């Protein structure tokens, strides 16, 4: 099985102009993005833990595949340990999802910002960031759905390894299903990462444009 990981962090480099009386659209937008960044803190914090858990789980799986059914006790112990790692991984993914979903819920604030903005060009800039954010969060929702589907297939595979009636061909077929779904997950990861890059690009362009209007 291939490993999967999130490789592009969300990076908000705030480009602020000199302070003036009251908040400009630029400053309001900057504050909004700072809140989004802060709400995604747990998402960023668990990335290393998820990667480490995946690596341990992968190593365990490779070790299990080298055992035979004659080594029942050792195989059972390793399956239980691997299943525990999978459970830990899903707990971390849930923490990650809560963080991302909290940030996604904050998108309602951007509608308020739009209603407070009179400049049409500024409205366009805000809408560009709003669209980029929505695209990214939609991609994350798809990613988590595919990720959980993969975890279910992996759990089924682990259990098969200690089933008395499981045939080698059946296990091999399940491995193939896991690998196929892992490819789907990898594609979802790449899509999410690309949209994160795109969001950062849009953000930088928007702030550059807003600063020129000041």
N, C-alpha and C positions, 0 to 999 in steps of 0.2 A: 504494500500500500504506500502511496505517496504521502508525504507530509504536506500540510497546508498551513498557511500562516498569513496574518495581516502584515503587510510590509510598508504601508504608507500611513504615517500618522497624520492627523489633522493639525495643520500648523497655521495659527493665526498670528501674523506679524502685524501689529497694529500701527497704522500709519496716521499719526495725529498731527493736525496743524496746530498753530499757536492758539492758546485758549482765548476765547472772547466771551462777552457777556451772554449768558444763556447757552444752551446746547445747540450746536449746529447739527444738520442731518448727518454729517460725517461722524460727529462725536456720538450721536444717538446710535448710529449703526455700529460704531466701534464698540460701544457698551453692550449692545445686543450680541455681537459676535463673541465678546469676552464671556458673557453669560453662557453661551452655547459651549464655548471651550471649557469652562469650568464644570458644566454639567456632564461633559464627556470624560472627566478625570478618572472615574472608575474604569471606563472602557480602556483608557491608556494604561492604567495601573495593572490590569490583569493580563495584558498581552504576553509578558514574559512567563507568567505562571502557566498560562494556557500552552505556550510553546514547550515548556519543560515537561508538563504532564503528557502532552502528545508524544514527546520523545521517549519517555519512560514506557508509555503504552505501546508504542511501536516496537521498542526493544523487547518487551514482554511477549508481544504477538509473535515476533520472529523466533523467540526461544520456544514458545508453545508449539509452533509449527514443526520444530525439530524433534519434539517428543512423540512417543507412540502411545497408543491406548493401553499398552502394558504398563506404562509408567503413570498409572491412574492417580495416585495420591499427589505426585509432583505436578501433574497436569491440572488437577483440580485446584491445587493451591495457587498456581499461576493464573488460572482462569479467574479465580476469585479476586486476586490482586489486580488483574487487568480490568475487570468489571468495576472494581472500586475506583481505579484511576479514571475510567470513563465517566463514572458518576461525579467525581471531583471536577472533571473537565466541564461537564454540563452545568455544574453549579457556578463555575467561573464564567461560562458563556451567558448564563442567566444574569449574573451581576453586570456583565458587559452590556447585555440587551437593555436592562433597566436604565443604565446610564445613557445609552443612545436614545432610548424612547423618551426619557426625560428631556433631553435636548430637543428632540423632534417636537414634543408638545409645546416647546417655547416658540415655535414658528407662529403661533397666534399673535405674538407680540409684534411681528413684522408687519402685520396688517394694521396695527395701531400706528406704527411708524409711517406707513403709507398714507393713512388718513390725515396725519399731521403735516404732511409734506405738500407744499404748494407747487414747487418746481416740477415741471413735467420731466425734465432731464434727470432730476434726482429720483423721481418715482421709477423711471426706467432702470436706473442703477440698482435701486432697492429690489425691484422685481427680478433682476438678473441674479442677485444673490439668493433670493427666495427660491427661484427655480432650481438653482444649483444645489441648494440645501435639500429641497424636496427630492430631487433625483437621487442624491446620495442616500437619504434615509429610506427611500423606496428600495434601492439596491441592497441596503443592509437588511431590510425585512425579508427579501428574497434569499439572501445569504443565510440568515438564521434558519429559515424554513428548510433549505437544502442541507444545512449542517445537522439539524436534528434528524432529518431523514437518514443521513449517513450514520449517525450515532445509533439509530435503531437497527440498521443493517449490521453494524459492527457488534452490537450486543447479541444479536441473533447468532452471528458467526461464533462468538466466544462460547456461547452456550452449546452450540453444535459440537464443539471439540470434546465435550465430556459426555455427550449423549451416547448411550450404548448402541442405539440403532442407527446412528448417523453414518452414512456411507461416505467414502473418500470422494466420490464424484459429486455428492451433494455438497460437501464442504467446499470443494473446488468451485462449484457453481456459485456458492455464496460469496466466496472470495472475489469472483468476477463481478458480482453485483456490487460489492463494496467498492471495488476499483472504479467501476462505471460511475457510481454516485460520487466518489471522491473527485473524479474529473469534473463533474457538474459543480461541486463545491469550489474547486479550484478556479473554474471559470467565473463563478459568482464573486470570489475573492478578488480576482483581477478586475472585474467590472466595478466593484466597490472602490478599489484602490484608484482606478482611473478617474472615477467621479470625484474622489477626494482631491486628486491632483487638479482636476478641472475646477472644483470649488475654490481652491487656493488661488488658482490663476484668475478666476473671475473676481475674487475678492481684491486682489492686488490691482487689477485693472480699474475696478470701481473706485477704490480709494485714490488712485492716481488721478482719475477723472474728477472726483469731488474736490480734491485739493486744487486743481486747476481752476475750478469755478469759484474758489474762495477769493 
